[in-house]
Amino acid sequence: MANDYFKFKQFTISQQHCAMKVTTDGCLFGAWLANELQNTSPNLRLLDIGSGTGLLSLMVAQKTTATIDAVEIDIHATEQAIENISASPWHNKLQVFNSAIQDYQSTVYNYIFTNPPFFDKDLKSADAKRNLALHSAALSLEELLANITRLLAPSGYFAILLPYHRVAFFEDLATANGYHLHKKTLVQPTPKHAYFRGMLQFGFAKKEAIVDSIIIKEYNNYTAQFKELLKDYYLQM
């Protein structure tokens, strides 16, 4: 059973009321995002779609001066995210809204990031809240992309975390909707395992994509790559 909280160096994530708990790949994505955004303009407006506990928003907030809005459909997760953000050093620049992204109205954002429902058409569990967090019945990738496009500035970018088996499909979908891949980082749990996640960044501007990979653990220890990204977050690094 997951702990009711996960403590980082500068903030704590309480998660007892959220179906989706803090995960290693979620933390990796948050650190990857923060690394991409930390040297950008201080006046950026960012949007976190499907914020859950608020993990990604808080990880990005630690490294940027941007204003961040977070949208979450589940009321219990929304309340948990508000609790986590209110207790953080960056509560004055983050807001959480309880809404389906399809119903969310706002002016456009410079950067949108999302860790969306993963398991499209896979076997669902008996836990309705976990199904909502994990499965794409409430928000397909096609609908997600349409709403990103609706809310993204013409000069903006967006990033997404996906299971590896959905990466090629989503790249084709984004290309068909006028986007260009700017960066792709594929993730392996260990050198002996296949890729299991993809972290992707897109924009409207055409440019040569940066493609790389990262391994989380080797010989049961975190790799130097992983430590470099997570050293400002994890207590043990």
Sine and cosine of phi, psi and omega as CSV:
sin_phi,cos_phi,sin_psi,cos_psi,sin_omega,cos_omega
0.00,0.00,0.68,-0.73,0.00,-1.00
-0.94,0.34,0.49,-0.87,0.07,-1.00
-0.92,0.40,0.38,-0.93,0.03,-1.00
-0.96,0.28,-0.22,0.97,0.02,-1.00
-0.51,-0.86,0.35,-0.94,0.06,-1.00
-0.72,-0.70,0.88,-0.47,-0.11,-0.99
-0.99,-0.13,0.80,-0.60,0.09,-1.00
-0.96,-0.27,0.03,-1.00,-0.06,-1.00
-0.90,0.44,-0.59,0.81,-0.10,-1.00
-0.87,-0.50,-0.03,1.00,0.02,-1.00
-0.36,-0.93,0.23,-0.97,0.01,-1.00
-0.81,-0.59,0.67,-0.74,0.07,-1.00
-0.97,-0.24,0.94,-0.33,0.20,-0.98
-0.99,0.14,0.65,-0.76,-0.15,-0.99
-0.60,-0.80,0.26,0.96,-0.09,-1.00
-0.92,0.39,-0.37,0.93,-0.03,-1.00
-0.97,-0.24,0.14,0.99,-0.02,-1.00
-0.95,-0.32,0.68,-0.73,0.04,-1.00
-0.91,0.40,-0.65,0.76,-0.01,-1.00
-0.99,-0.14,0.87,-0.50,-0.03,-1.00
-1.00,-0.01,0.10,-1.00,0.09,-1.00
-0.89,0.46,0.76,-0.65,0.01,-1.00
-0.83,-0.56,0.37,-0.93,0.01,-1.00
-0.89,0.45,-0.67,0.74,-0.01,-1.00
-0.93,0.36,-0.54,0.84,0.08,-1.00
-0.91,0.41,-0.66,0.75,0.05,-1.00
-0.90,0.43,-0.65,0.76,0.03,-1.00
-0.88,0.48,-0.69,0.73,0.02,-1.00
-0.89,0.45,-0.68,0.74,0.03,-1.00
-0.87,0.50,-0.68,0.73,0.01,-1.00
-0.93,0.37,-0.61,0.79,0.05,-1.00
-0.89,0.46,-0.70,0.71,0.06,-1.00
-0.87,0.49,-0.75,0.66,-0.02,-1.00
-0.87,0.49,-0.61,0.79,0.04,-1.00
-0.90,0.43,-0.61,0.79,0.03,-1.00
-0.94,0.35,-0.54,0.84,-0.18,-0.98
-0.98,-0.18,-0.21,0.98,-0.19,-0.98
-0.92,0.38,-0.39,0.92,-0.01,-1.00
-0.96,-0.29,0.28,0.96,-0.01,-1.00
-1.00,0.02,0.01,-1.00,-0.03,-1.00
-0.83,0.55,0.62,-0.78,0.00,-1.00
-0.96,0.29,-0.18,0.98,-0.08,-1.00
-0.98,-0.21,0.31,0.95,-0.04,-1.00
-0.94,0.34,0.54,-0.84,0.16,-0.99
-0.94,-0.33,0.84,-0.54,-0.06,-1.00
-0.91,-0.41,0.47,-0.88,0.03,-1.00
-0.76,-0.65,0.77,-0.63,0.06,-1.00
-0.96,-0.28,0.93,-0.37,-0.02,-1.00
-1.00,-0.08,0.86,-0.51,-0.04,-1.00
0.97,0.24,0.87,0.50,-0.23,-0.97
-0.95,0.31,-0.37,0.93,-0.05,-1.00
0.84,0.54,-0.81,-0.58,-0.03,-1.00
-0.95,0.31,-0.18,0.98,-0.11,-0.99
1.00,-0.05,0.14,0.99,-0.07,-1.00
-0.81,0.59,-0.82,0.58,-0.07,-1.00
-0.89,0.46,-0.69,0.72,0.00,-1.00
-0.86,0.51,-0.67,0.74,-0.02,-1.00
-0.94,0.33,-0.62,0.79,0.04,-1.00
-0.90,0.43,-0.66,0.75,0.04,-1.00
-0.93,0.36,-0.66,0.75,-0.01,-1.00
-0.87,0.50,-0.55,0.83,-0.01,-1.00
-0.89,0.45,-0.47,0.88,-0.12,-0.99
-0.94,-0.33,-0.05,1.00,-0.06,-1.00
-0.73,-0.68,0.19,-0.98,0.11,-0.99
-0.95,-0.31,0.22,0.97,-0.06,-1.00
-0.94,0.35,0.36,-0.93,0.17,-0.99
-1.00,0.02,0.74,-0.68,-0.08,-1.00
-0.82,-0.57,0.80,-0.60,0.18,-0.98
-0.96,-0.27,0.62,-0.79,0.01,-1.00
-0.81,-0.59,0.68,-0.73,-0.01,-1.00
-0.87,-0.49,0.76,-0.65,-0.02,-1.00
-0.63,-0.78,0.76,-0.65,-0.08,-1.00
-0.98,0.19,-0.51,0.86,-0.06,-1.00
-1.00,0.08,0.79,-0.61,-0.08,-1.00
-0.92,0.40,-0.60,0.80,-0.01,-1.00
-0.93,0.36,-0.65,0.76,0.07,-1.00
-0.91,0.41,-0.63,0.78,0.04,-1.00
-0.86,0.51,-0.75,0.67,-0.01,-1.00
-0.89,0.45,-0.60,0.80,0.03,-1.00
-0.92,0.39,-0.67,0.74,0.02,-1.00
-0.89,0.46,-0.67,0.75,0.03,-1.00
-0.88,0.47,-0.66,0.75,0.05,-1.00
-0.87,0.49,-0.73,0.68,-0.03,-1.00
-0.91,0.42,-0.67,0.74,-0.01,-1.00
-0.94,0.35,-0.65,0.76,0.00,-1.00
-0.88,0.48,-0.51,0.86,-0.02,-1.00
-1.00,0.04,-0.03,1.00,-0.07,-1.00
-1.00,-0.06,0.24,-0.97,0.05,-1.00
-0.95,0.33,-0.14,0.99,-0.14,-0.99
-0.89,-0.45,0.41,0.91,-0.07,-1.00
-0.88,0.48,-0.38,0.92,-0.06,-1.00
-0.98,0.17,-0.15,0.99,-0.02,-1.00
-0.85,-0.53,0.20,0.98,0.04,-1.00
-0.81,-0.59,0.63,-0.78,0.09,-1.00
-0.72,-0.69,0.57,-0.82,0.04,-1.00
-0.87,-0.49,0.71,-0.70,-0.01,-1.00
-0.86,-0.50,0.76,-0.64,0.06,-1.00
-1.00,0.06,0.98,-0.18,-0.08,-1.00
-0.27,-0.96,0.50,-0.87,0.27,-0.96
-0.95,0.32,0.61,-0.80,-0.04,-1.00
-0.89,0.45,-0.46,0.89,0.02,-1.00
-0.90,0.44,-0.44,0.90,-0.04,-1.00
-0.98,-0.18,-0.10,0.99,-0.11,-0.99
-0.98,0.20,0.76,-0.65,-0.02,-1.00
-0.88,-0.47,0.74,-0.67,-0.01,-1.00
-0.27,-0.96,0.27,-0.96,0.24,-0.97
-0.94,0.33,0.17,-0.99,-0.17,-0.99
-0.97,0.24,0.34,-0.94,-0.03,-1.00
-0.92,-0.40,0.44,-0.90,0.04,-1.00
-0.99,0.16,-0.48,0.88,-0.05,-1.00
-0.50,-0.87,0.74,-0.68,0.03,-1.00
-0.85,-0.53,0.69,-0.72,0.07,-1.00
-0.73,-0.68,0.47,-0.88,-0.09,-1.00
-0.39,-0.92,0.63,-0.78,0.17,-0.98
-0.90,-0.43,1.00,0.07,-0.24,-0.97
-0.99,0.13,0.09,-1.00,0.09,-1.00
-0.82,0.57,0.74,-0.67,-0.16,-0.99
-1.00,0.00,-0.75,0.67,-0.39,-0.92
-0.99,-0.14,0.94,0.34,0.01,-1.00
-0.88,0.48,0.85,-0.53,0.09,-1.00
0.93,0.38,0.14,0.99,0.08,-1.00
-0.99,0.10,0.20,-0.98,-0.01,-1.00
-0.89,0.47,0.76,-0.65,-0.02,-1.00
-1.00,-0.09,0.39,-0.92,0.03,-1.00
-1.00,-0.02,0.04,-1.00,0.03,-1.00
-0.99,0.13,-0.09,1.00,-0.03,-1.00
-1.00,0.02,0.96,-0.29,-0.09,-1.00
-0.89,0.45,-0.64,0.77,0.01,-1.00
-0.91,0.42,-0.66,0.75,0.01,-1.00
-0.92,0.39,-0.62,0.79,0.06,-1.00
-0.85,0.52,-0.69,0.72,-0.01,-1.00
-0.89,0.46,-0.61,0.79,-0.01,-1.00
-0.97,0.26,-0.55,0.83,-0.14,-0.99
-0.99,-0.13,-0.51,0.86,-0.16,-0.99
-0.96,-0.27,0.37,-0.93,-0.12,-0.99
-0.99,-0.13,0.35,0.94,0.03,-1.00
-0.89,0.46,-0.61,0.79,-0.01,-1.00
-0.99,0.12,-0.31,0.95,-0.05,-1.00
-0.36,-0.93,0.99,-0.16,0.04,-1.00
-0.96,0.29,0.28,-0.96,0.04,-1.00
-0.90,0.44,-0.56,0.83,0.05,-1.00
-0.90,0.44,-0.69,0.72,0.00,-1.00
-0.94,0.34,-0.61,0.79,0.07,-1.00
-0.85,0.52,-0.74,0.68,-0.02,-1.00
-0.90,0.43,-0.62,0.78,0.03,-1.00
-0.88,0.48,-0.63,0.78,0.00,-1.00
-0.97,0.22,-0.53,0.85,0.15,-0.99
-0.87,0.50,-0.72,0.70,0.00,-1.00
-0.88,0.48,-0.63,0.77,0.02,-1.00
-0.89,0.45,-0.54,0.84,-0.14,-0.99
-0.96,-0.28,-0.02,1.00,-0.08,-1.00
-0.99,-0.16,0.72,-0.69,0.08,-1.00
-0.89,0.45,0.49,-0.87,0.00,-1.00
-0.84,0.55,-0.48,0.88,0.02,-1.00
-0.99,-0.11,0.15,0.99,-0.12,-0.99
-1.00,0.07,0.03,-1.00,0.00,-1.00
-0.71,-0.70,0.35,-0.94,0.17,-0.99
-0.64,-0.77,0.41,-0.91,0.00,-1.00
-0.73,-0.68,0.52,-0.85,-0.08,-1.00
-0.59,-0.81,0.60,-0.80,0.12,-0.99
-0.97,-0.25,0.78,-0.62,-0.06,-1.00
-0.69,-0.72,0.44,-0.90,0.21,-0.98
-0.91,0.42,0.54,-0.84,-0.12,-0.99
-0.84,0.54,-0.60,0.80,-0.06,-1.00
-0.94,0.34,-0.12,0.99,0.05,-1.00
-0.96,-0.27,-0.07,1.00,-0.10,-1.00
-0.90,0.44,-0.79,0.62,-0.05,-1.00
-0.88,0.48,-0.68,0.74,0.04,-1.00
-0.85,0.53,-0.72,0.69,-0.06,-1.00
-0.94,0.33,-0.59,0.81,0.08,-1.00
-0.85,0.53,-0.70,0.71,0.02,-1.00
-0.90,0.43,-0.66,0.75,0.01,-1.00
-0.89,0.46,-0.72,0.70,0.00,-1.00
-0.90,0.43,-0.67,0.74,0.02,-1.00
-0.88,0.48,-0.67,0.74,0.01,-1.00
-0.91,0.42,-0.35,0.94,0.01,-1.00
-0.98,-0.21,0.30,0.95,0.14,-0.99
1.00,-0.02,0.14,0.99,0.00,-1.00
-1.00,-0.08,0.37,-0.93,0.11,-0.99
-0.85,-0.53,0.68,-0.73,0.06,-1.00
-0.94,0.33,0.80,-0.60,0.02,-1.00
-0.97,-0.25,-0.57,0.82,0.01,-1.00
-0.46,-0.89,0.64,-0.77,0.06,-1.00
-0.66,-0.75,0.85,-0.53,0.08,-1.00
-0.87,-0.49,0.89,-0.46,0.02,-1.00
-1.00,-0.06,0.59,-0.81,-0.16,-0.99
-0.87,-0.48,0.76,-0.65,0.13,-0.99
-0.92,-0.39,0.65,-0.76,0.09,-1.00
-0.91,0.42,-0.71,0.70,0.05,-1.00
-0.57,-0.82,0.19,-0.98,0.04,-1.00
-0.88,0.47,-0.39,0.92,-0.04,-1.00
-1.00,0.05,-0.16,0.99,-0.02,-1.00
-0.97,-0.25,0.43,-0.90,0.07,-1.00
-0.96,0.28,0.24,-0.97,0.12,-0.99
-0.84,0.55,0.62,-0.78,0.05,-1.00
-0.78,-0.62,-0.23,0.97,0.06,-1.00
-0.65,-0.76,0.41,-0.91,0.13,-0.99
-0.74,-0.67,0.73,-0.68,0.07,-1.00
-0.94,-0.35,0.88,-0.48,-0.17,-0.99
-0.83,-0.55,0.61,-0.79,0.10,-1.00
-0.80,-0.59,0.73,-0.69,-0.04,-1.00
-0.79,-0.61,0.39,-0.92,0.14,-0.99
-0.46,-0.89,0.12,-0.99,0.03,-1.00
-0.99,0.15,-0.43,0.90,-0.02,-1.00
-0.96,0.29,0.65,-0.76,0.01,-1.00
-0.99,0.13,0.79,-0.62,0.04,-1.00
-0.39,-0.92,0.29,-0.96,0.01,-1.00
-0.97,0.25,0.79,-0.61,-0.07,-1.00
-0.96,0.27,0.60,-0.80,0.16,-0.99
-1.00,-0.04,0.85,-0.52,-0.02,-1.00
-0.86,-0.51,0.83,-0.55,0.03,-1.00
-0.56,-0.83,-0.14,-0.99,-0.03,-1.00
-0.53,-0.85,0.26,-0.96,0.04,-1.00
-0.59,-0.81,0.63,-0.78,0.09,-1.00
-0.95,-0.32,0.75,-0.66,-0.08,-1.00
-0.97,0.25,-0.76,0.65,-0.06,-1.00
-0.72,-0.70,0.54,-0.84,0.12,-0.99
-0.63,-0.77,0.75,-0.66,-0.07,-1.00
0.81,0.59,0.61,0.79,0.07,-1.00
0.93,0.37,0.27,0.96,0.07,-1.00
-0.83,-0.56,0.49,-0.87,0.07,-1.00
-0.89,0.46,0.62,-0.79,0.01,-1.00
-0.97,0.25,0.27,-0.96,0.03,-1.00
-0.88,0.47,-0.61,0.79,0.05,-1.00
-0.86,0.52,-0.75,0.66,-0.03,-1.00
-0.90,0.43,-0.70,0.71,0.01,-1.00
-0.87,0.49,-0.63,0.78,-0.01,-1.00
-0.88,0.47,-0.65,0.76,0.00,-1.00
-0.96,0.28,-0.59,0.80,-0.13,-0.99
-0.99,-0.17,0.01,1.00,-0.12,-0.99
-0.88,0.47,-0.46,0.89,-0.01,-1.00
-1.00,0.04,0.00,1.00,-0.06,-1.00
-0.88,-0.48,-0.78,0.62,-0.10,-1.00
-0.96,0.28,0.69,-0.72,-0.03,-1.00
-0.90,0.44,-0.57,0.82,-0.11,-0.99
-1.00,0.08,0.14,0.99,-0.02,-1.00
-0.90,-0.43,0.00,0.00,0.00,0.00
